[in-house]
Amino acid sequence: MKKKKIIIIGGGAAGFFCAANLDEKKFDVLILEQNSDVLQKVKISGGGRCNVSHACFDPKELVQFYPRGNKELLSVFHKFHSGDTMEWFEQREVPLKIEADNRIFPESNSSQTIIEAMVKEVRRKNFAVKTQSVVLGIIKEGEMYVIKTNSENFLADFVVYATGSSPKSLKLIKELGHKIIEPVPSLFTFNIKNETLKDLMGTSFPYAEVSIPSLKMDESGPMLITHWGLSGPAILKISAWKARELAALKYQFEIVVNFLGIPIEDADLLLKKFRQENPKKSVGSSKIFDITSRFWHRILWLAKVDLNKNVSTLTTKEMQQILENLCENKMRVTGKSTYKDEFVTAGGVELKEINFKNMSSKILKNFYLAGEVLNIDAVTGGFNFQACWSEAWLIAHDLNSAT
């Protein structure tokens, strides 16, 4: 029996994982990748270590990390979730480890082992990979698809569209009849010019709280002062959940930062207790809160408090200033920067047009979609990759099962 031809457009996480799970006895598979290398995002993810997934094994909990696509992914994760991802790689001699924050990485601490596992699987099946192959058009001819590229044209019985969210790829899929939700950035850092942060790049806070009063939104988690402003999970989470609203505000808005992550009343009690127990200690040398000395000195400078002053002589007004700067610090955000390798977009193909039982298009026959081309995205921590693995596995499973 003649093998059916599958063309996978996009040699990223979703495209490659789909190919790695397809039945080579049934299909002749070709992956078309426009760049000179495949799996580029996998390579740079997690600082080159590759944050493969997240140790959340209950689909109902797992979907809570997806600002867009959470309802649709529930059935997908019931069929293939983080535990299945771990098993898949471990069966191919790539042991994975769960770190303290529940992120999953290869034990090798190198994304190369993840890349090699998938590439090896695709090679073993004798599937073809063509790099620097830019898809210029897709035409439906009877039961087949003609894929026009910059070098030649290809015929396919089935198409798997896993291109990512580039404007060109969204334009192509729109031309085929799919509705596109306009993409906007997600997972970005906040650009802030504020005396509280000036010259303190690299200072981190293990548990901070950030709120955007105008959007009635708050998030908590680790936070980091960067050259541009603020970053870290607390910031990235809020940028993901409010991606569309922040784009509408043109990234100009006010935030309130609690650097301690505890209520101002609790911070007040800690300060008063310390003052009572250490009356002769200088304010500058006092270690009252879980922050660096440099940052503490900045807070005192903002409150106009002399570092050499005894703790016992702090006035009520000075204490109030210190606490407000620590727990209710109002700052103006004036722009955004993308977050290194984790940059994703909110937007893409309208989810109502996808059958989530198998990731097939409801508009185009024998046409599947997976990955960032869909209006699905997650917070940072391995969740975006997990959606790719699960969607891609579902497509392969559906094609393999078809008679």
Order of alpha helices (4+ residues) and beta strands (2+ residues): beta-alpha-beta-alpha-beta-alpha-alpha-alpha-beta-beta-alpha-beta-beta-beta-beta-beta-alpha-beta-beta-beta-beta-beta-alpha-alpha-beta-alpha-alpha-alpha-beta-beta-beta-beta-beta-alpha
